């Protein structure tokens, strides 16, 4: 059976990167709010959600790199890598910024 050459697989990577970036941002903001709120039960669920979003972004990044190496849907692969690199770069930037304090 011949493999489909449509861009559907490339779109899956872009969607995964976008969803992962949204989950990261949502869980980060709400997790900090829950951690600083005295009435809340804590931020444990948001921490788990943050790591789930991080795993999704990393998987999308790997997906984009594999597609780029295999020369499938190059434009979508580059778009996936760029979209996945933004939240990872932001996390790295914040982490490096905290190391200086």
N, C-alpha and C positions, 0 to 999 in steps of 0.2 A: 504494500500500500504506500502510495506516495505521500510525503509530508506536505501539509498545507504551507504555502508561502505567504499567506496573508499577514497583515500587520497586527492580528489579534493578540499574539503573544507579546508583542512590544507594548501594546496598550495596557495589558495586564500589569506590566512592570511600572508604567507611569501611574496607573491608578493605585497600585500598592504603595508607591512612594508618596503620593498625595495623601492617602488615608493615613499612612504612618506619620507623616509630618503633622497632620491635623490632630491625631491622637497624642503625639508628643506635646504639642502646644497646649491642648486642652488639659491634659493631665498635669503638666507643669504648673500652669496658672492656678488651677483648682486645687492641686495638691499643696501648694504654698499657702493658699487661702485657708485650706482645712487645717494645716499644721499650725498656723498662727491664730486660728479661732479657738478660743477657750471652751466653747460649748460643743465643739465637734468631737466626734469619736476618733478622729485622727486621719492621717493621710495615707494609711497602708494600702488602701485600694487604688489610690492614685499613683502610688509608687509602682505597683504591679502593672497598672495600665501604661505607665511611662515606659517600663521595660518591654512591654508587649509592642508598643509603638516603635521603640528603638529596634527591636528584632525585625519588625516589618520593614523599616527603612533600610537596615543592613541587608536584608534579603533582597529588597528591590535593587540596591546598589550592586550586589553580586549578580543578580539577574541581568541588569543592564550591561555589566562588564562581560558576562558570558555571551550575550547577544552581539556585543560589539566585536568580540574576538571571533565569533562564528560568522560575522558579516551578515547578520540578519537584521533587518529593520534598523539600519544604522542611525537614522535620525531619531527614532523613538528610543533607541538604546542610549544615545547621548543625552536626550531629554530626561530619561530615567536617571542617569548618573547625575545630572545637574540638579534635578529635583531632590534626589536622595542626599546629595552632598550639602545642601543648604542647612538642613537641621543638624547633620553631623558636624559641619563646620561651626555652627552656632554653639553646640554643646562643647566642642573642643575649645573654642574661643572663651567661653565662660569658665571652663575648667582651668585653662591656663591663666586666666585673669585672677581666679581665686588662689592660685599657687603663689602669686606675688604678694599676697597680703600676709 
